[in-house]
C-alpha cells in the first residue's frame, strides 16, 4: 500500500524529535523569582491549538502542527513500525473520511481489518502498549473508510509520536535551584521521564541544591496536576533514608518532606504514584538550624506544647535581637499545610531558664522574623508573640543565648492559638500570668510601681525576706513556747497549704518531741503547715481554721531534725502571730488525744525498748515510755485531769502529766490502792496550751502492756472523783471500795462495792479463755467466785470464754448441771451481750441455755450468776454448720405432721456435698433445733415428698454424727427418719438440691413414730 510522507518531517527529523520543548542546559540555574531560565522562559508542552515553532532559537523556524498532547510526530516507515496514539487519531480521522467517500464500503472494511491489526501489533512493539492499541484501532477504523488514503499529506502509519524525557530526568542532569530566598518554586513535567530515584514507580525529574550550612528543608508539590511523589537523595541520586513521600500529611495526592540536613549538595526528585506523570509545581522551603538540638514539633493544633532542653558549645545562628543571640542555640521546627489558617504563636522561656535567653520565630511564608529578649515580667528570659501566616510554610523557633557565655538548661512552651490555663496573651510579654506579672498585674500592661510586686493580681510590697523555704527565719526553742510576729504581705505561695502567700520559719529538734504550732492572735484568716527542710509539706500537716475561729494550728510528734513552719492564708495575707510549743516525746508511740471535753478517754498500749525520757518521780522512770498529747484552745477554762493505769498494767508504772503553759510537771508512782500502778491528778491551766501524759516504767525492766484512762473535768457515769486515785469506780476500786478511801484487805478485791476474794483470770473480756472448736461439742468447768459482773447478764460476777467461727454456724451454749443459779450469755469480741442471747432459767431449771445462728467471726461466752450468785459451773458449747439460705429454727416439737414452705431460689450453695450424697451442689437451707436435759428420746421424720417439684436431698445431723440422710425416697424427693436420743443436744436438718437443682419446696416433719 502506498503511503504519503510528511515532507517537512522527512526534511528535519532532528527538529521533530526535539520539538516538545526548548530544553535548557542541565547546568543552567533557574531564576527563583520568575521561574525563567536566564532571560529565556522554559517552555511548557501544552496544546494551544496553534502551530508551534520547532528549532533552537535562531532566525530560521519550521512550523509544525502540534498534536493533542503537544508532542511533535517523528517519521517512520509504515503504520506497523512506529505508530503514535495521538498521531493515529488525527491523521486517521481525516484519511478515513476522504477514503470512505472515494473507495467504498467494501474496500474500507477489508483495509480496516488489515491496517488495524498490523498497526496495533507493530505499534505495541515500537511505541508502547497503549500507543499501539490506540494507533492500531484508530488507524484501522479511519483507514477502513478510505483504504488508507491520507488527507492533508500526513500518512496514518508513517507519523510516530515519541515523548522525550525531561532534560533533568537523570540525577547527573539535575537542574540547580538557587536558594537565595527562603522559598523557591519551580514548575516542570515528568511526562516521558523514567524512574530513577526509586520513590514510587512514576518517572521523576531531578533538582540540585547546595546548603552552605546546616538547615531544615521542607519540599512539597502542592499545586501539582497529578498524584505526585517527592524524594531527597544524595548527589548520585541515592535516596536518603526515609526521605520518600507519596501523599502528604496535609491530605490529597500531593507530597511533602521535611529534613534537617548538614551543609552539602543534595537532589530533590519529583515523581509519581503508581506510574503517574504530569505537570508539577515544586516548592522548596529552607531555614537555618542552630548547632544544638533540632526538634520537630508534630502538633500545631490549638494548645500548648512544652519542651525542655540545654544549649551548649557555640552559637551559629544570628538572631534579629538580643545582641544577635551570640550564645549556642537549639531549634524547634514545624510545617503548615495549604489549608492552615493564620494563628497566633507564643514561644516562651519565661517558665524557666538558667541563662539570659533570646527567642526568635521565623516562617518561610512571612518576611519578618519575630524576636524577643528580656520580656517584661520574665527577667532575662523571653517570650516571642508572633502570628503564623496562613497556608503552607516552614517555621522555626530558636532558643538562643544573649551572648557567647549565655547557655544552659531551659523550659520552652509553644502556645498555638492562645495561652495555657491561667495565662493571658498580652501584646508585650506574650502569654502572661496576670496574677504574678509585675508588668501586667491584673490586666495586660498594668505595671507595678517601683518597690511593688504582683501577688494575686494586685501590686503589693515585695515578698518578705523569708518568703522562700531557703530563706526561713530560724527559731530558738529554748522555752516550751516561742512566739514571733510577722506579715505575709507580698509573699508568694510556696508550701501549698491553701492559696495565700506564705513565709517560713525553721526549727531544729535534737530529740523526739511533740510540736504544736498555731496562729492564735493573728489579724487575718491564716493557714499553717509543718514542712521538711526543703519546704515540702508533711502529710496531713496543713490547717486552716482551728478552735472555732479563722486561726490555725497543727500538732504532731517529730523525730530529731530540722523542720519549717509555713504561715500562710486562705487566699489572703496580713500580719500574724506564730506560737510554737514543744514537749519531749518518749521512744514509743505518740498518740493524739482528740477529745478534751468532760469525760473519760480509755487507751491500751505496750511499752518496749529503752527509756528516752526521765520523769520527775518514780526513780526517774527508767523504763521505756509511751506519750499521749492534746492541745487546748485560747478559750479553754481549765479543768482537772486524771491519768491512771490503775485499771490494769503488767508492770510497775509511773504516770506524769506536763503542760507548756504550766511550769510544774505532775507525776505519780505506786498510787495508794493501785499497787505498783499509778494515777496522776493534775489541773490543766486555762487558755491555749500543749499537754502530754507519759506512761513510763519504774526501772529499766519495767515494761509491757497497760490500760490508761484520762479523765477530763470530772468523772464518767459510774465513777466518783476521790482525793486519791482521781475518778474512781467505787464498785471495783480496791482503794475506794464502796466509798472513797475504803481499802480492801490483803488478798481481797473490790467486787460490786465489797471487798471479796480476787476474781478468776478470765474475769474481763480481754482475758477470755480461748475454746478449741475442733469438735462439735466443747465442755469446760470453771468458777465465778470473786468475779465481777461485766456482761450485764444477771448481777453475779462472770467469767469469759472466747471462740472463733470460720463460717456461719448455729451455736448452742448452756450451763446445765451447774451447782448454783447460773446465767449464760453470748457477746461480741468486746464483751457486749448480743441481743436476746442472755439466759437465766432455761428448760425449767436454774441454769441457762442460749442458741443462735452466728456469722463467721470471734465471740465470747459469759458465764455468770443470778442475784449475785457465784460458784463452780459446767459450761457446754455445741456448734454445727448451716446452709446458704437463711436458717430456720424449729422452736417446738410437734407430734403430728407439720408443713413449712420455702424456696432455695436466690440462695447459695453452702454445702458442695453432704456425707450421704456426693452431688448435693444445689442451693441449700437449714432447719435447726436444740433440746433440753429433760428431752425424751423420740423418732423424728422429715420429708419433701409432698409439694416439692425438684430433686432434693435431706440430711439430719447432731453434734455427735450424721443421724440420717435421704435421697430419692419418693421419685426424686427425699425422706429421713431417725430416733433422737434423750437429753440436751443440737440438731440441723439440711435441705439441699441434687446437682444444681433449686426451687420452691414443702417440708413436712414430726417428732413421733
Buried (B, 14 or more C-beta within 10 A) or exposed (E): BEBBBBEBBEEBEEBBBBBBBBBBEBEBBBBBEEBEBEEEEBBBBEEEEEEBEBBEEEEEBBEBBBBEBBBBBBBBEBBBBBBBBBBBBBBBBBBBEBBBEEBEEEBBEEBBEBBBEBBBBBBBEBBBEEBBBBBBBBBBBBBBBBBBBBBEEBBBBBBBBBBBBBBBBBBEBBBBBBBEEBBBBBBBBBBBBEBBBBBBBBBBBBBBBEBEEBBBBBBBBBBBBBBBBBBBBEBEBEBBEEBBBBBBEBEBBBBBBBBBBEEEEBBBBBBBBEEBBBBBBBBBBBBBBBBBBBBEBEEBEEEBBEBEBBBBEBBBBEBBBBBBBBBBBBBBBBBBBBEBEEBBBBBBBBBEBBBBBBBBBBBBBBEEBBBBBBBBBBEBBBBBBBEBBBBBBBBBBBBBBBBEEBBBEBBBBBBBBBBBEEBBBBEBBBBBBBBBBBBBBBEBBBBBEEEBBBBBBBBBBBBBEBBBBEEBBEBEBEEBBBBBEBBBBBBBBBBBBBBBBBBBBBBEBEEBBBBBBBBBBBBBBBBBBBBBBEBEBBEEBBBBBBBEBBBBBBBBBBEEEEBBBBBBBBEBBBEBBBBBBBBBBBBBBBBEBEEBEEBBBEBEBBBBEEBBBEBBBBBBBBBBBBBBBBBBBBEBEBBBBBBBBBBBBBBBBBBBBBBBBBEEBBBBBBBBBBBBBBBBBBEBBBBBBBBBBBBBBBBEEBBBBBBBBBBBBBBBEEBBBBEBBBBBBBBBBBBBBBEBBBBBEEEBBBBBBBBBEBBBEBBBBBBBBEBEBEEBBBEBEBBBBBBBBBBBBBBBBBBBBBBEBEEBBBBBBBBBBBEBBBBBBBBEBEBBBBEEBBBBBBBEBBBBBBBBBBEEEEBBBBBBBBEBBBBEBBBBBBBBBBBBBEBBBBEEBEEEEBEEEBBBEEBEBBBEEBEBBEBBBBBBBBBBBBBBBEBEEBEBBBBBBEBBEBBBBBBBBBBEEBBBBBBBBBEBBBBBBBEBBEEBBBBBBBBBBBEEBBBEBBBBBBBEE
